Amino acid sequence: MTCRSAVVVGCTALALLVLGSGCGVIGASLLDQYWLEQMSEDVDAVAGDVNALAGDVQSGLEKPGVPGPQGEPGADGVDGKDGANGENGQDGVDGKDGVNGENGQDGVDGKDGVDGNDGTDGVDGNDGTDGVDGADGTDGVDGVDGADGTDGVDGVDGADGADGTDGVDGADGTDGVDGVDGTDGADGYNCWDLNQNGIADLLTEDTNGDGVVDILDCHGADLTGVLARAQIKSDGVNQTAPNAILSSKEATGRYLLSVQIPDSYDAVGLTMFDFPVLVTAQGLPPFPGGPVDIVIGQVEQLSFDAATKVLDLRIHIRQLPTTNYRDAGFSVVVLQP
């Protein structure tokens, strides 16, 4: 008689076939009970492993993790089925248990699991130390000079640079030697000399009828407020009113004047600074090749004698822009305070 048992776990069918003889001796119920207990323990263990494996596989499919290290070889597969039973012999005395049959061939290897995602790249290692520089190679032979290239097109001129800072003015040069005075021009005509013959003609030039031909006979400009006036030549000679203003040349460009204030003018309590004095210098011809000279007249009050009514002045004639003294003719007008 042959006794068989089969157990199915989950979705995996594990056919456990138990073959034996002498079921009548041991007893069918005892034999089945024994094998069932053994098989139950083995099946429970295998089922736990299978379920754990199935859970791991399912978890790996749903959320692949970082590939782990190579695992140990898996356990041997389940033993293959026993060969077919031979014909039953005559029941003999129960012998000793036979030797266990040889293990069946290993089962076919299962399919490889799905590859896990690549792991994160590791941190780059530190750069290695630079190697020692090799020895310089021997200089090669100079090559033959190539032909000169064609000149390129001239570039556009750059913008003009900013003007440089003005240099410091140089020191004034030494004054040149004064030139020789030119020939004096012809004397001008008096304002009363109507026919310009240089002679006082009472019949025609005594216009105010006072019996004297003088400045009071002149017509034209309003001389109200003028106390004295004259034209002084470059040598200091008064060429118009020598009685009213005495003049002389003191030095180059410096002239002394003594102005007689009319007796009819009340000068009580006045000082030399109360009389306005106007000086106009005559222009001078330039030196050969030089610029036209600009000359100015300046007044220096020296004194005023109220008793004699004499006002003493010094006139300075200067050249611009050097302010050097120059001899030049000038006009002078003394006004009432």
SERO-4910 file (N, C-alpha, C, O; in steps of 0.05 Angstrom, whole numbers):
BEGIN
 pado doro    nc1    nc2    nc3   cac1   cac2   cac3    cc1    cc2    cc3    oc1    oc2    oc3
  Met    A     17    -24      0      0      0      0     18     24      0     39     25     13
  Thr    A     10     44    -14     25     69    -16      9     91     -3    -14     95     -8
  Cys    A     24    107     15     11    130     28     22    156     16     47    159     14
  Arg    A      5    174     10     14    200     -2      0    223     12    -22    220     23
  Ser    A     15    245     13      3    271     24     12    294      6     34    294     -5
  Ala    A     -5    313      3      1    337    -13     -7    363      2    -29    364     14
  Val    A     10    383      1      4    409     15      8    432     -6     27    432    -20
  Val    A    -11    451     -7    -10    474    -25     -8    499     -7    -25    503     10
  Val    A     13    516    -11     18    540      5     14    565    -13     28    568    -33
  Gly    A     -5    582     -6    -10    607    -21    -14    601    -50    -29    583    -57
  Cys    A      0    617    -68     -2    613    -97     19    595   -107     20    590   -131
  Thr    A     36    585    -89     58    568    -98     51    539    -89     48    534    -65
  Ala    A     50    522   -108     43    494   -103     68    478    -98     85    476   -116
  Leu    A     70    468    -74     93    451    -68     82    423    -64     69    417    -44
  Ala    A     88    407    -83     78    379    -81     97    363    -65    120    358    -73
  Leu    A     89    355    -42    105    339    -24     94    311    -24     72    305    -13
  Leu    A    108    294    -37     98    267    -40    114    249    -22    139    248    -23
  Val    A    100    235     -5    113    216     13    105    188      6     81    181      5
  Leu    A    125    173      0    120    145     -7    131    127     14    153    133     25
  Gly    A    119    106     20    129     88     40    115     61     38     95     58     24
  Ser    A    126     42     51    114     15     52    109      7     80    121     17     99
  Gly    A     91    -11     83     85    -21    110     67     -2    124     68      0    148
  Cys    A     49     11    109     30     29    122     12     13    142      2     24    161
  Gly    A      9    -13    135     -9    -29    153      4    -34    179     -9    -37    199
  Val    A     32    -35    179     45    -42    204     46    -18    222     38    -20    246
  Ile    A     54      5    211     57     28    228     29     39    234     24     51    256
  Gly    A     12     36    215    -15     46    219    -18     71    202     -2     90    204
  Ala    A    -39     71    186    -44     94    168    -47    120    183    -37    140    174
  Ser    A    -60    119    205    -66    144    220    -41    155    232    -36    180    232
  Leu    A    -24    137    244      1    147    256     20    157    235     33    178    239
  Leu    A     22    143    213     40    152    192     32    179    181     48    197    178
  Asp    A      6    181    175     -3    207    165      1    229    185      9    252    178
  Gln    A     -4    223    210      0    244    231     29    253    233     35    277    236
  Tyr    A     47    233    231     75    239    233     84    257    211     97    277    214
  Trp    A     77    247    187     86    262    163     73    289    161     85    309    152
  Leu    A     49    291    170     35    317    169     48    337    188     51    360    181
  Glu    A     56    327    211     69    346    230     96    355    219    102    379    220
  Gln    A    112    336    208    138    344    197    134    363    173    148    383    171
  Met    A    116    355    156    111    372    132    100    399    139    107    419    126
  Ser    A     84    400    160     72    426    168     94    445    177     94    469    171
  Glu    A    113    434    193    134    451    203    151    461    180    159    485    178
  Asp    A    158    442    161    175    451    138    160    471    120    171    491    112
  Val    A    134    465    116    119    483     99    117    510    111    119    530     97
  Asp    A    112    511    137    110    537    150    135    554    147    135    578    141
  Ala    A    158    540    150    184    554    148    187    564    119    195    587    115
  Val    A    182    546    100    185    554     72    166    576     65    172    594     50
  Ala    A    141    573     75    121    594     68    129    621     79    125    641     65
  Gly    A    140    621    103    150    647    114    172    659     97    172    683     91
  Asp    A    190    641     88    212    651     71    201    661     44    209    682     34
  Val    A    182    645     33    170    653      7    156    679     10    159    697     -7
  Asn    A    139    682     31    124    707     35    143    731     38    138    752     27
  Ala    A    164    727     54    183    749     58    196    756     32    200    780     26
  Leu    A    204    735     16    216    740    -10    197    754    -28    204    773    -42
  Ala    A    172    746    -28    152    759    -45    148    788    -37    146    806    -54
  Gly    A    148    793    -10    146    821     -1    169    838    -10    166    861    -18
  Asp    A    193    825     -7    217    840    -16    216    846    -45    223    869    -54
  Val    A    208    827    -61    207    831    -90    186    852    -97    192    870   -113
  Gln    A    163    851    -84    142    870    -89    151    898    -82    147    918    -96
  Ser    A    165    901    -58    175    927    -49    196    938    -68    197    961    -74
  Gly    A    213    919    -78    234    928    -97    222    937   -122    233    956   -135
  Leu    A    200    925   -132    187    933   -157    174    960   -154    175    977   -172
  Glu    A    161    965   -130    147    990   -126    166   1013   -121    161   1036   -131
  Lys    A    187   1009   -106    206   1031    -99    234   1020    -99    245   1012    -78
  Pro    A    246   1019   -123    273   1008   -124    291   1024   -106    291   1048   -105
  Gly    A    307   1010    -92    327   1023    -75    355   1023    -87    359   1014   -109
  Val    A    373   1032    -72    401   1031    -80    410   1002    -81    407    988    -61
  Pro    A    422    993   -103    430    965   -105    448    958    -81    468    972    -75
  Gly    A    442    936    -68    458    927    -46    482    910    -56    484    905    -80
  Pro    A    498    902    -38    521    884    -45    511    857    -55    488    849    -50
  Gln    A    528    843    -69    521    816    -80    513    798    -57    529    795    -38
  Gly    A    489    786    -58    481    768    -37    494    741    -38    507    734    -58
  Glu    A    491    726    -17    502    699    -16    486    681    -35    463    687    -40
  Pro    A    497    660    -45    482    641    -62    456    632    -49    456    627    -24
  Gly    A    435    630    -64    409    621    -53    410    592    -44    428    576    -52
  Ala    A    390    584    -28    388    556    -19    381    537    -42    369    546    -62
  Asp    A    388    513    -39    381    493    -60    351    492    -64    335    496    -45
  Gly    A    343    487    -88    314    484    -94    302    460    -81    316    443    -70
  Val    A    276    458    -83    261    435    -71    268    409    -86    272    409   -110
  Asp    A    271    388    -71    277    363    -83    257    355   -104    233    359   -101
  Gly    A    268    344   -126    250    335   -147    233    310   -138    237    299   -117
  Lys    A    213    303   -155    195    281   -148    210    255   -148    229    251   -164
  Asp    A    202    237   -130    214    210   -129    206    194   -154    185    200   -166
  Gly    A    222    176   -161    215    158   -184    190    141   -178    181    140   -155
  Ala    A    181    127   -198    157    110   -195    162     87   -176    184     76   -176
  Asn    A    142     79   -160    145     57   -141    147     30   -156    135     25   -176
  Gly    A    164     14   -145    166    -13   -155    142    -30   -146    126    -22   -129
  Glu    A    140    -54   -157    117    -72   -149    121    -80   -120    143    -84   -110
  Asn    A     98    -82   -107     99    -90    -79    108   -119    -76     99   -137    -90
  Gly    A    128   -123    -58    136   -151    -52    118   -163    -30    100   -150    -19
  Gln    A    125   -186    -25    109   -199     -3    117   -186     23    139   -178     28
  Asp    A     97   -184     39    102   -172     65    122   -189     80    117   -213     85
  Gly    A    143   -178     87    162   -192    103    164   -179    131    148   -162    138
  Val    A    183   -188    145    187   -176    171    197   -147    166    213   -141    149
  Asp    A    185   -132    183    193   -104    179    223   -101    182    235   -108    203
  Gly    A    236    -91    162    264    -87    164    271    -59    175    253    -42    180
  Lys    A    296    -55    176    305    -28    185    297     -8    163    294    -14    139
  Asp    A    295     16    172    288     38    153    310     39    131    334     38    138
  Gly    A    302     41    107    322     43     85    336     69     86    329     89     98
  Val    A    358     68     71    374     93     68    358    114     51    345    107     32
  Asn    A    360    138     60    346    160     45    356    160     16    379    158     10
  Gly    A    337    163     -2    344    165    -30    361    190    -36    361    209    -20
  Glu    A    374    190    -59    390    213    -67    373    237    -72    350    235    -81
  Asn    A    384    259    -67    369    284    -73    364    287   -102    381    280   -119
  Gly    A    341    297   -109    335    302   -137    353    325   -148    367    339   -134
  Gln    A    352    329   -174    368    349   -187    358    377   -178    334    382   -172
  Asp    A    377    396   -178    370    423   -170    349    435   -189    350    429   -213
  Gly    A    331    450   -178    311    463   -196    324    484   -213    346    493   -208
  Val    A    309    492   -234    319    513   -252    321    540   -237    304    547   -221
  Asp    A    344    554   -242    348    580   -228    325    600   -236    317    602   -259
  Gly    A    316    614   -216    296    635   -221    307    658   -238    331    662   -240
  Lys    A    289    673   -251    298    696   -267    310    718   -249    302    722   -226
  Asp    A    330    732   -261    342    754   -246    322    775   -240    305    782   -256
  Gly    A    325    787   -216    307    809   -209    314    834   -225    335    836   -237
  Val    A    295    853   -225    299    879   -239    322    895   -226    324    897   -202
  Asp    A    339    906   -244    362    922   -234    352    946   -218    333    959   -226
  Gly    A    364    951   -196    358    975   -180    369   1000   -194    386    999   -211
  Asn    A    359   1024   -185    369   1049   -196    398   1053   -189    408   1043   -169
  Asp    A    412   1068   -207    440   1073   -201    443   1090   -176    426   1107   -170
  Gly    A    463   1084   -161    469   1099   -136    480   1127   -142    490   1131   -164
  Thr    A    478   1145   -123    488   1172   -126    519   1171   -129    533   1156   -115
  Asp    A    529   1188   -147    558   1189   -151    571   1196   -125    561   1213   -109
  Gly    A    594   1184   -120    609   1191    -97    623   1218    -99    626   1228   -121
  Val    A    632   1230    -77    645   1256    -77    672   1253    -91    687   1233    -87
  Asp    A    679   1272   -109    705   1271   -122    727   1271   -102    727   1285    -82
  Gly    A    747   1256   -109    771   1255    -92    788   1279    -95    785   1293   -115
  Asn    A    805   1286    -76    823   1309    -78    842   1305   -101    851   1283   -108
  Asp    A    849   1328   -114    868   1327   -136    895   1316   -126    904   1322   -104
  Gly    A    907   1300   -142    933   1290   -135    954   1312   -136    950   1332   -149
  Thr    A    977   1308   -124    999   1327   -124   1011   1329   -152   1015   1308   -165
  Asp    A   1016   1354   -161   1028   1357   -188   1055   1342   -189   1071   1342   -170
  Gly    A   1059   1330   -211   1084   1317   -215   1107   1337   -219   1102   1360   -225
  Val    A   1131   1328   -215   1155   1345   -218   1158   1352   -248   1155   1335   -265
  Asp    A   1164   1378   -254   1167   1386   -282   1190   1371   -294   1211   1367   -282
  Gly    A   1185   1363   -318   1207   1349   -333   1228   1369   -341   1224   1393   -342
  Ala    A   1251   1359   -348   1273   1376   -357   1266   1389   -384   1252   1377   -400
  Asp    A   1274   1415   -387   1268   1429   -412   1281   1414   -436   1304   1405   -434
  Gly    A   1266   1412   -457   1278   1400   -481   1298   1418   -494   1298   1442   -489
  Thr    A   1315   1407   -511   1334   1423   -525   1320   1441   -546   1301   1432   -559
  Asp    A   1329   1466   -548   1316   1484   -567   1319   1473   -595   1341   1464   -603
  Gly    A   1298   1475   -610   1299   1467   -638   1313   1487   -655   1317   1510   -646
  Val    A   1321   1480   -678   1334   1498   -697   1314   1519   -706   1291   1513   -713
  Asp    A   1322   1544   -707   1304   1566   -716   1295   1560   -744   1311   1554   -762
  Gly    A   1269   1564   -748   1259   1560   -775   1266   1584   -793   1273   1605   -783
  Val    A   1263   1581   -818   1268   1602   -837   1246   1624   -834   1223   1617   -832
  Asp    A   1254   1650   -834   1235   1671   -831   1215   1670   -854   1222   1666   -877
  Gly    A   1190   1673   -847   1169   1673   -868   1169   1700   -882   1180   1720   -873
  Ala    A   1157   1701   -905   1155   1726   -921   1138   1746   -905   1119   1738   -892
  Asp    A   1145   1772   -908   1130   1793   -894   1101   1793   -904   1096   1790   -928
  Gly    A   1083   1796   -885   1055   1797   -893   1048   1824   -905   1063   1844   -901
  Thr    A   1026   1825   -919   1017   1851   -931   1008   1870   -909    996   1862   -889
  Asp    A   1016   1895   -912   1008   1915   -892    978   1916   -889    963   1915   -908
  Gly    A    969   1918   -864    940   1920   -859    930   1948   -865    946   1967   -868
  Val    A    904   1951   -867    892   1977   -872    896   1994   -848    893   1985   -825
  Asp    A    903   2020   -852    907   2038   -830    882   2040   -813    860   2041   -824
  Gly    A    885   2040   -787    862   2043   -769    852   2071   -769    866   2090   -777
  Val    A    828   2074   -759    816   2101   -756    831   2117   -735    839   2106   -714
  Asp    A    836   2143   -741    851   2159   -722    835   2160   -695    811   2162   -695
  Gly    A    850   2158   -674    838   2160   -647    829   2189   -641    839   2208   -654
  Ala    A    812   2191   -622    802   2218   -614    825   2234   -602    843   2223   -589
  Asp    A    825   2260   -607    845   2278   -596    845   2276   -565    824   2275   -553
  Gly    A    869   2275   -554    870   2274   -524    863   2302   -513    863   2322   -527
  Ala    A    857   2302   -487    850   2327   -474    875   2346   -473    897   2337   -472
  Asp    A    869   2372   -475    891   2391   -474    906   2389   -448    894   2385   -427
  Gly    A    932   2390   -450    948   2389   -426    946   2415   -409    936   2435   -419
  Thr    A    954   2413   -385    953   2437   -367    972   2458   -377    995   2452   -385
  Asp    A    964   2484   -376    981   2505   -385   1007   2505   -368   1006   2501   -344
  Gly    A   1029   2509   -381   1054   2510   -367   1056   2536   -351   1041   2555   -355
  Val    A   1075   2536   -333   1080   2560   -316   1091   2582   -333   1109   2577   -350
  Asp    A   1081   2606   -329   1092   2629   -344   1122   2632   -339   1131   2630   -317
  Gly    A   1136   2637   -360   1165   2641   -357   1171   2668   -344   1154   2686   -343
  Ala    A   1195   2671   -335   1203   2696   -322   1203   2718   -343   1210   2714   -366
  Asp    A   1196   2743   -334   1197   2766   -352   1225   2770   -362   1245   2768   -347
  Gly    A   1227   2775   -388   1253   2781   -399   1264   2808   -390   1248   2825   -380
  Thr    A   1289   2813   -394   1301   2838   -387   1290   2860   -406   1287   2856   -430
  Asp    A   1284   2883   -394   1274   2905   -410   1294   2912   -432   1318   2914   -427
  Gly    A   1284   2917   -456   1302   2926   -477   1311   2955   -473   1299   2970   -457
  Val    A   1331   2962   -488   1341   2990   -486   1320   3008   -499   1310   3002   -521
  Asp    A   1315   3030   -486   1296   3049   -497   1305   3059   -525   1329   3065   -529
  Gly    A   1286   3060   -543   1293   3070   -569   1298   3100   -569   1290   3114   -550
  Val    A   1310   3109   -590   1315   3138   -593   1288   3152   -598   1272   3144   -614
  Asp    A   1284   3174   -583   1260   3189   -586   1257   3199   -615   1276   3207   -628
  Gly    A   1233   3196   -625   1228   3206   -653   1227   3236   -654   1227   3250   -633
  Thr    A   1228   3246   -677   1227   3275   -682   1200   3286   -672   1179   3275   -679
  Asp    A   1201   3308   -657   1176   3320   -648   1159   3328   -671   1168   3339   -691
  Gly    A   1133   3322   -669   1114   3331   -690   1110   3361   -688   1117   3374   -669
  Ala    A   1098   3371   -709   1092   3400   -709   1072   3407   -687   1054   3392   -681
  Asp    A   1076   3431   -676   1058   3439   -654   1029   3442   -665   1025   3450   -688
  Gly    A   1010   3434   -648    982   3437   -656    974   3466   -655    988   3483   -645
  Tyr    A    950   3472   -665    940   3499   -666    923   3504   -640    910   3486   -630
  Asn    A    925   3529   -630    908   3536   -608    879   3536   -616    872   3540   -639
  Cys    A    862   3531   -596    833   3529   -602    822   3556   -612    802   3556   -627
  Trp    A    835   3578   -605    825   3604   -614    836   3612   -642    826   3631   -654
  Asp    A    856   3597   -652    869   3604   -677    852   3594   -700    856   3573   -711
  Leu    A    832   3611   -707    813   3602   -727    825   3598   -755    817   3580   -769
  Asn    A    844   3615   -762    856   3612   -789    882   3596   -788    896   3593   -809
  Gln    A    889   3586   -764    912   3568   -760    938   3580   -772    954   3566   -785
  Asn    A    942   3607   -767    967   3619   -775    986   3623   -752   1008   3634   -756
  Gly    A    978   3614   -728    995   3617   -704    996   3645   -693   1013   3650   -675
  Ile    A    980   3663   -702    980   3691   -693    953   3698   -682    932   3692   -694
  Ala    A    953   3712   -659    928   3721   -647    918   3745   -662    929   3767   -659
  Asp    A    897   3742   -677    885   3764   -693    861   3775   -677    840   3762   -676
  Leu    A    865   3800   -666    844   3812   -649    818   3816   -664    796   3813   -654
  Leu    A    821   3824   -690    797   3830   -705    780   3806   -710    755   3808   -711
  Thr    A    792   3783   -713    776   3759   -720    775   3738   -699    757   3721   -700
  Glu    A    794   3738   -680    796   3715   -661    790   3723   -632    788   3706   -615
  Asp    A    786   3750   -626    777   3759   -600    747   3757   -599    733   3778   -601
  Thr    A    737   3733   -596    708   3729   -600    692   3740   -576    668   3746   -580
  Asn    A    704   3743   -552    688   3753   -529    692   3783   -526    680   3794   -508
  Gly    A    709   3796   -542    712   3825   -542    726   3836   -517    721   3859   -510
  Asp    A    742   3820   -503    756   3830   -479    783   3841   -486    798   3848   -467
  Gly    A    790   3843   -511    815   3855   -519    838   3836   -518    861   3844   -523
  Val    A    834   3810   -511    855   3790   -509    845   3765   -524    822   3756   -521
  Val    A    864   3753   -540    858   3728   -553    869   3705   -535    893   3702   -533
  Asp    A    851   3689   -523    860   3668   -505    839   3645   -506    822   3644   -523
  Ile    A    842   3627   -486    824   3604   -486    795   3611   -482    777   3595   -489
  Leu    A    790   3635   -471    762   3644   -467    749   3650   -493    724   3652   -495
  Asp    A    765   3652   -514    753   3657   -541    747   3632   -556    737   3632   -578
  Cys    A    753   3608   -543    748   3583   -557    719   3575   -554    706   3581   -534
  His    A    709   3562   -574    681   3553   -575    681   3523   -579    700   3511   -591
  Gly    A    661   3510   -570    658   3481   -575    651   3467   -549    628   3469   -541
  Ala    A    670   3453   -537    664   3437   -513    657   3455   -489    667   3477   -486
  Asp    A    638   3446   -473    631   3459   -448    652   3455   -428    657   3432   -419
  Leu    A    665   3476   -419    687   3474   -400    678   3480   -371    695   3486   -354
  Thr    A    653   3479   -366    643   3485   -339    655   3465   -320    654   3441   -325
  Gly    A    666   3474   -297    678   3457   -277    707   3451   -281    719   3438   -265
  Val    A    719   3461   -304    747   3456   -309    763   3479   -297    758   3503   -303
  Leu    A    782   3473   -279    799   3493   -266    824   3498   -283    834   3520   -284
  Ala    A    835   3477   -296    859   3480   -312    862   3455   -330    852   3433   -323
  Arg    A    874   3459   -353    879   3437   -371    903   3444   -388    910   3467   -393
  Ala    A    917   3422   -398    940   3426   -415    948   3401   -429    939   3379   -422
  Gln    A    964   3404   -450    976   3381   -464   1006   3382   -460   1019   3402   -466
  Ile    A   1017   3360   -449   1045   3358   -442   1059   3340   -462   1050   3318   -467
  Lys    A   1081   3349   -474   1096   3333   -492   1113   3312   -477   1115   3314   -453
  Ser    A   1124   3292   -492   1139   3271   -479   1165   3281   -466   1176   3267   -449
  Asp    A   1174   3305   -474   1198   3316   -461   1191   3333   -437   1209   3345   -424
  Gly    A   1164   3336   -430   1155   3351   -407   1148   3379   -412   1140   3393   -393
  Val    A   1149   3388   -437   1142   3416   -444   1112   3418   -447   1099   3403   -460
  Asn    A   1100   3439   -433   1072   3445   -436   1068   3462   -461   1079   3484   -463
  Gln    A   1053   3451   -480   1051   3464   -506   1025   3479   -510   1020   3489   -532
  Thr    A   1008   3482   -489    983   3495   -493    978   3517   -472    969   3539   -480
  Ala    A    982   3513   -447    976   3533   -426    998   3534   -405    995   3525   -383
  Pro    A   1022   3545   -413   1044   3545   -395   1041   3562   -370   1054   3557   -350
  Asn    A   1023   3582   -372   1019   3599   -348   1002   3585   -327   1006   3590   -303
  Ala    A    983   3568   -336    965   3555   -316    978   3531   -304    973   3525   -281
  Ile    A    994   3516   -319   1006   3491   -309   1036   3491   -317   1043   3492   -340
  Leu    A   1053   3491   -296   1082   3489   -301   1089   3459   -301   1080   3444   -284
  Ser    A   1105   3450   -321   1111   3422   -324   1141   3418   -329   1155   3435   -339
  Ser    A   1150   3393   -321   1178   3386   -326   1180   3355   -325   1164   3342   -313
  Lys    A   1200   3345   -339   1205   3316   -339   1224   3309   -317   1247   3319   -316
  Glu    A   1216   3291   -298   1232   3283   -276   1251   3260   -283   1274   3260   -276
  Ala    A   1240   3240   -296   1254   3216   -304   1238   3203   -326   1217   3213   -334
  Thr    A   1248   3180   -336   1234   3166   -357   1206   3159   -348   1202   3145   -328
  Gly    A   1186   3170   -362   1158   3164   -356   1147   3178   -331   1125   3171   -322
  Arg    A   1162   3197   -319   1153   3211   -295   1156   3241   -299   1176   3251   -308
  Tyr    A   1133   3256   -293   1131   3284   -299   1120   3299   -274   1103   3289   -260
  Leu    A   1131   3323   -269   1122   3340   -246   1105   3362   -257   1113   3375   -277
  Leu    A   1082   3367   -244   1064   3389   -252   1057   3406   -228   1053   3396   -206
  Ser    A   1057   3433   -233   1047   3452   -213   1024   3466   -225   1027   3482   -244
  Val    A    999   3461   -214    975   3472   -226    966   3496   -210    963   3495   -185
  Gln    A    963   3518   -224    953   3543   -211    923   3543   -212    911   3545   -234
  Ile    A    910   3542   -188    881   3544   -186    874   3573   -189    887   3590   -177
  Pro    A    853   3581   -205    846   3609   -209    840   3623   -183    829   3611   -164
  Asp    A    848   3649   -181    844   3664   -156    814   3666   -149    807   3669   -126
  Ser    A    798   3666   -170    769   3670   -166    756   3646   -152    733   3648   -143
  Tyr    A    770   3624   -151    758   3599   -140    764   3598   -110    787   3601   -102
  Asp    A    743   3594    -94    747   3592    -65    757   3564    -58    742   3545    -61
  Ala    A    781   3563    -48    794   3537    -42    798   3533    -12    814   3516     -4
  Val    A    784   3549      4    787   3547     33    778   3519     43    757   3510     36
  Gly    A    796   3507     59    789   3481     71    793   3457     53    787   3434     61
  Leu    A    803   3461     28    807   3439     10    835   3427     13    853   3440     22
  Thr    A    837   3401      7    863   3387      7    870   3378    -21    854   3380    -39
  Met    A    894   3367    -24    903   3358    -51    886   3335    -61    885   3330    -85
  Phe    A    873   3321    -43    857   3298    -52    829   3305    -61    814   3288    -71
  Asp    A    822   3331    -57    795   3340    -65    792   3346    -94    769   3348   -104
  Phe    A    814   3350   -109    813   3358   -137    815   3333   -155    835   3320   -155
  Pro    A    794   3328   -170    796   3306   -190    815   3314   -212    814   3336   -222
  Val    A    832   3295   -220    852   3299   -241    849   3277   -262    850   3253   -254
  Leu    A    846   3284   -287    843   3265   -309    869   3266   -326    877   3288   -334
  Val    A    881   3242   -331    905   3241   -348    900   3221   -370    892   3198   -365
  Thr    A    905   3230   -395    902   3212   -418    929   3211   -433    937   3231   -444
  Ala    A    941   3187   -434    967   3184   -447    963   3180   -477    944   3168   -485
  Gln    A    982   3190   -493    982   3187   -522    993   3159   -529   1011   3149   -515
  Gly    A    983   3147   -550    994   3122   -559   1022   3124   -570   1030   3146   -580
  Leu    A   1037   3102   -570   1064   3102   -580   1066   3082   -603   1052   3062   -603
  Pro    A   1083   3088   -623   1087   3068   -644   1102   3044   -633   1118   3046   -615
  Pro    A   1096   3020   -644   1108   2995   -633   1137   2993   -642   1146   3006   -661
  Phe    A   1152   2977   -627   1179   2970   -636   1176   2953   -662   1156   2940   -666
  Pro    A   1197   2954   -679   1195   2938   -703   1189   2908   -698   1203   2895   -683
  Gly    A   1168   2899   -710   1160   2871   -706   1146   2865   -680   1138   2843   -675
  Gly    A   1142   2886   -662   1129   2881   -637   1100   2890   -637   1091   2902   -656
  Pro    A   1086   2885   -615   1058   2893   -613   1055   2922   -608   1074   2936   -600
  Val    A   1031   2933   -613   1025   2961   -607   1027   2965   -577   1015   2950   -562
  Asp    A   1041   2987   -569   1043   2992   -541   1017   3004   -530   1004   3020   -543
  Ile    A   1010   2996   -506    987   3008   -492    999   3023   -468   1013   3011   -451
  Val    A    993   3049   -466   1004   3065   -445    982   3077   -428    960   3082   -439
  Ile    A    986   3080   -402    966   3092   -384    980   3114   -368   1004   3113   -364
  Gly    A    963   3133   -359    973   3154   -341    961   3151   -313    937   3146   -310
  Gln    A    978   3153   -293    970   3152   -265    978   3177   -251    999   3189   -257
  Val    A    961   3186   -232    964   3211   -218    973   3206   -190    962   3189   -176
  Glu    A    994   3221   -181   1003   3220   -153   1001   3248   -142   1016   3266   -151
  Gln    A    983   3253   -121    981   3279   -109   1004   3283    -90   1010   3266    -73
  Leu    A   1018   3306    -93   1041   3312    -76   1035   3332    -54   1042   3328    -31
  Ser    A   1021   3354    -61   1015   3375    -41    995   3395    -52    991   3396    -77
  Phe    A    983   3411    -34    966   3433    -42    970   3456    -22    966   3452      2
  Asp    A    978   3480    -33    982   3503    -16    958   3521    -19    954   3534    -40
  Ala    A    941   3522      2    916   3537      0    921   3567     -2    905   3581    -13
  Ala    A    944   3577      8    950   3606      7    956   3614    -21    946   3634    -31
  Thr    A    973   3598    -35    980   3605    -63    962   3592    -83    963   3598   -107
  Lys    A    946   3573    -74    928   3557    -91    943   3542   -113    935   3542   -137
  Val    A    965   3530   -105    982   3514   -123    979   3485   -116    984   3477    -93
  Leu    A    972   3468   -136    969   3439   -132    992   3425   -146    995   3427   -170
  Asp    A   1009   3411   -131   1032   3397   -142   1025   3367   -147   1014   3354   -129
  Leu    A   1032   3357   -171   1025   3330   -179   1050   3316   -192   1067   3330   -202
  Arg    A   1050   3290   -190   1070   3274   -206   1053   3255   -224   1036   3241   -214
  Ile    A   1059   3255   -249   1045   3239   -269   1064   3215   -276   1087   3219   -283
  His    A   1053   3190   -275   1068   3166   -283   1056   3155   -309   1032   3150   -311
  Ile    A   1073   3152   -329   1065   3140   -354   1078   3112   -356   1102   3109   -356
  Arg    A   1060   3091   -358   1070   3064   -358   1060   3049   -383   1039   3055   -394
  Gln    A   1075   3029   -390   1068   3011   -413   1055   2986   -402   1064   2974   -382
  Leu    A   1034   2976   -416   1021   2951   -408   1028   2930   -429   1032   2936   -452
  Pro    A   1030   2904   -420   1024   2895   -393   1048   2894   -374   1046   2884   -352
  Thr    A   1072   2904   -383   1096   2901   -367   1097   2922   -344   1112   2918   -325
  Thr    A   1081   2943   -346   1081   2966   -328   1108   2980   -327   1115   2994   -308
  Asn    A   1124   2977   -348   1149   2992   -350   1144   3022   -355   1124   3028   -368
  Tyr    A   1161   3039   -345   1158   3068   -351   1165   3074   -380   1185   3063   -390
  Arg    A   1149   3091   -393   1154   3099   -421   1150   3130   -423   1132   3141   -411
  Asp    A   1167   3143   -439   1162   3171   -445   1140   3174   -465   1140   3161   -486
  Ala    A   1120   3190   -459   1098   3194   -477   1084   3220   -470   1083   3228   -447
  Gly    A   1073   3234   -491   1057   3257   -486   1030   3250   -473   1021   3228   -475
  Phe    A   1018   3270   -459    992   3265   -446    977   3290   -443    988   3312   -445
  Ser    A    951   3288   -438    933   3311   -432    926   3309   -403    922   3287   -392
  Val    A    923   3332   -390    915   3333   -362    893   3353   -359    894   3375   -370
  Val    A    873   3346   -342    850   3364   -336    846   3363   -306    843   3342   -294
  Val    A    845   3387   -294    840   3389   -265    812   3400   -262    806   3421   -273
  Leu    A    794   3386   -247    766   3393   -244    761   3405   -217    777   3401   -198
  Gln    A    738   3419   -214    730   3429   -188    722   3405   -171    712   3385   -181
  Pro    A    726   3408   -145    718   3386   -126    688   3383   -127    677   3366   -113
***
